[in-house]
């Protein structure tokens, strides 16, 4: 069931998954979907994913897969700049 507590947990897990990079997750479409952006050290967009179903992300395996895909995308793009 999609509760406020579940949405808060998903959002917090996503936003903390890319440290030391900064991530902002946003719920939209009347609370049904989620999008997020990960920013590199210069606050340029390192990765962006949208149109993710919050109900689907209740499945921890799917949420972990989304995080891993984003991490691979960041690493393959060479946008992982955390130091000078």
SERO-4910 file (N, C-alpha, C, O; in steps of 0.05 Angstrom, whole numbers):
BEGIN
 pado doro    nc1    nc2    nc3   cac1   cac2   cac3    cc1    cc2    cc3    oc1    oc2    oc3
  Unk    A     17    -24      0      0      0      0     18     25      0     38     26     14
  Unk    A     10     45    -16     25     69    -18     17     89      3     -3    103      0
  Unk    A     32     90     25     26    109     47     47    131     46     67    130     32
  Unk    A     41    152     61     60    174     63     87    164     75    108    173     66
  Unk    A     85    146     94    110    135    106    126    120     85    150    122     84
  Unk    A    112    104     68    126     89     47    139    108     26    162    103     18
  Unk    A    125    129     18    136    148     -1    160    163     11    180    166     -2
  Unk    A    158    170     36    180    183     50    205    165     51    227    175     48
  Unk    A    200    140     56    222    121     58    236    117     31    260    117     29
  Unk    A    220    115      9    231    112    -18    247    137    -25    270    135    -35
  Unk    A    236    160    -20    249    185    -26    275    188    -11    296    196    -22
  Unk    A    275    181     15    299    183     31    321    164     22    344    170     21
  Unk    A    312    139     15    332    120      5    345    129    -21    369    127    -24
  Unk    A    329    139    -39    340    149    -64    359    173    -60    381    173    -70
  Unk    A    350    192    -44    366    216    -40    392    210    -25    411    226    -27
  Unk    A    394    189    -10    418    182      4    436    162    -10    458    156     -1
  Unk    A    426    151    -32    440    129    -46    464    137    -62    480    120    -71
  Unk    A    468    163    -67    489    172    -85    511    189    -72    527    202    -86
  Unk    A    511    189    -46    531    205    -31    559    197    -40    564    173    -43
  Unk    A    577    215    -45    577    243    -37    562    261    -57    561    286    -52
  Unk    A    551    251    -78    536    267    -97    509    274    -85    499    261    -67
  Unk    A    498    296    -94    472    306    -84    450    296   -102    451    297   -126
  Unk    A    428    286    -89    405    276   -104    380    289    -94    376    292    -69
  Unk    A    362    296   -112    336    307   -105    315    290   -119    315    287   -143
  Unk    A    297    279   -102    274    263   -113    249    279   -109    245    293    -90
  Unk    A    231    277   -129    206    293   -129    183    274   -136    184    259   -156
  Unk    A    162    276   -120    137    261   -125    119    279   -141    117    303   -136
  Unk    A    106    267   -162     88    283   -179     66    265   -189     63    242   -181
  Unk    A     49    276   -206     26    262   -217      7    252   -195      1    228   -193
  Unk    A     -1    270   -179    -18    265   -155     -8    242   -138    -24    225   -129
  Unk    A     18    242   -134     30    223   -115     34    195   -127     38    176   -112
  Unk    A     32    192   -153     34    166   -165     62    160   -177     70    137   -179
  Unk    A     77    181   -184    103    178   -197    125    193   -183    120    211   -166
  Unk    A    149    185   -189    172    197   -177    193    202   -199    196    186   -217
  Unk    A    208    224   -196    231    229   -213    254    238   -195    249    249   -173
  Unk    A    278    234   -204    301    244   -188    324    252   -206    327    243   -229
  Unk    A    340    270   -195    364    280   -208    387    276   -189    384    281   -165
  Unk    A    410    268   -199    434    267   -184    453    288   -195    457    290   -220
  Unk    A    465    304   -178    482    326   -186    511    320   -179    517    309   -157
  Unk    A    530    327   -197    558    323   -191    568    346   -173    552    362   -164
  Unk    A    593    346   -167    605    366   -149    600    394   -158    599    413   -142
  Unk    A    598    399   -185    593    425   -196    563    431   -199    556    452   -210
  Unk    A    547    414   -188    517    416   -190    507    415   -219    486    426   -225
  Unk    A    522    401   -236    512    394   -263    497    368   -260    504    352   -242
  Unk    A    478    363   -276    462    338   -275    480    315   -284    489    314   -307
  Unk    A    484    296   -265    500    272   -271    482    249   -281    490    232   -296
  Unk    A    457    250   -271    438    229   -279    410    239   -273    405    254   -254
  Unk    A    391    231   -289    363    239   -285    345    215   -293    349    204   -315
  Unk    A    326    209   -277    307    188   -283    279    199   -276    276    212   -255
  Unk    A    260    193   -293    233    203   -288    213    181   -295    219    159   -305
  Unk    A    188    187   -289    165    170   -295    167    143   -281    159    122   -292
  Unk    A    177    143   -257    179    118   -241    154    115   -224    146    134   -210
  Unk    A    142     92   -225    118     86   -210    125     83   -181    141     65   -174
  Unk    A    113     99   -163    118     96   -135    108     69   -125    121     57   -108
  Unk    A     86     59   -135     76     33   -126     96     11   -133    100     -7   -117
  Unk    A    108     13   -156    128     -7   -164    153     -5   -147    165    -25   -140
  Unk    A    160     19   -138    184     23   -122    180     13    -93    200     13    -78
  Unk    A    156      6    -86    152     -7    -60    167    -34    -58    175    -43    -37
  Unk    A    172    -46    -82    188    -70    -84    217    -63    -80    229    -50    -98
  Unk    A    229    -71    -58    257    -64    -52    276    -73    -74    296    -59    -79
  Unk    A    271    -95    -87    288   -105   -108    288    -86   -132    309    -80   -143
  Unk    A    264    -76   -139    262    -57   -161    275    -31   -154    289    -19   -170
  Unk    A    271    -21   -130    284      4   -121    314      1   -122    328     19   -131
  Unk    A    325    -21   -113    354    -26   -114    364    -27   -142    385    -17   -148
  Unk    A    348    -39   -160    355    -40   -189    357    -12   -201    375     -6   -216
  Unk    A    337      5   -194    337     33   -204    362     48   -195    375     62   -210
  Unk    A    369     44   -169    392     57   -158    418     47   -172    435     63   -179
  Unk    A    420     21   -176    443     10   -190    445     20   -219    467     26   -228
  Unk    A    423     21   -233    423     31   -261    433     60   -261    449     68   -278
  Unk    A    423     76   -243    432    104   -241    462    106   -235    476    123   -247
  Unk    A    471     90   -217    500     91   -210    517     83   -234    538     95   -240
  Unk    A    508     62   -249    523     54   -273    523     76   -294    543     81   -307
  Unk    A    500     90   -297    498    112   -316    517    134   -308    531    146   -326
  Unk    A    519    141   -283    536    162   -273    566    154   -278    581    170   -288
  Unk    A    573    130   -271    600    121   -275    608    120   -304    631    127   -311
  Unk    A    591    110   -321    597    108   -350    598    135   -364    611    138   -384
  Unk    A    585    155   -353    585    181   -365    609    198   -357    615    218   -370
  Unk    A    624    189   -337    647    204   -328    639    229   -312    656    246   -309
  Unk    A    615    230   -302    605    254   -288    610    252   -258    600    268   -243
  Unk    A    624    231   -249    628    227   -221    652    244   -212    675    234   -209
  Unk    A    648    270   -208    668    288   -200    662    297   -172    643    312   -167
  Unk    A    678    288   -153    673    296   -125    696    313   -114    693    325    -93
  Unk    A    718    314   -127    741    330   -118    752    345   -141    745    341   -164
  Unk    A    771    363   -135    783    380   -156    798    363   -175    810    374   -194
***
